[in-house]
Amino acid sequence: MMMIPRPTGPLRILNQTALHARLRFRCDGFPIWDTWIEAGSNLAVPNPNAGDIMVSTALVDPVTNVAYTVPSRISRKSVRLVAKMFFAAGAGSFSVDQEPFDQAGQVGLLNLTSTDLRFLFRFPDSPFSLSTVVAPQAEQILGFTTLDVSATVDGITSAATPIKSWSSDVVIGIDYQNGQKFPQMKISAHESNGL
């Protein structure tokens, strides 16, 4: 689960450059949203921690080519999603069960099938989604603890900047060093007068 404190408002982003910028949001290294922001404009990005997370688990049976998709909803607690294929009376069935998970703030993805599984996480009322593939008979653990953003301006990408509080202002600017320009991002708590 994204462990960012629940804020009172959106993350506000202002592009103070004279060029459009591409924003890339990542969660624990996974891309979760790419967007553009025009020169001089601003965005108000809703918090991905607003509610439960919707998960879609997909399996394509390599023998029959039947595509199974199981939806799940997980709350803001540690959980393990256990995916398995079983057969009864000659018919196959695919299920995803939730179990308690002993690693705080994390989600375990346990694939007990014989094929790759695709997990798609959607954060309702926000633009964010995270997709990952788990190999057969393997487990992947998603931490959802570090959220960061970087900006690409005029082909140059800024360093990834951690977002510690969603209730913040992000300002994209240009820094000049030795005659070259570099995008920079500054994050600060919301000011009372806004952006």
Beta strands, then each sheet from edge to edge (+ up, - down):
strand 1: 11-15
strand 2: 21-27
strand 3: 30-37
strand 4: 42-45
strand 5: 53-60
strand 6: 67-74
strand 7: 79-88
strand 8: 91-100
strand 9: 107-111
strand 10: 117-122
strand 11: 129-134
strand 12: 138-142
strand 13: 147-153
strand 14: 156-157
strand 15: 161-162
strand 16: 168-177
strand 17: 180-189
sheet 1: 4+ 1- 16- 17+
sheet 2: 3+ 2- 13+ 14-
sheet 3: 3+ 2- 13+ 15-
sheet 4: 6+ 5- 10+ 11-
sheet 5: 8+ 7- 9- 12+
end
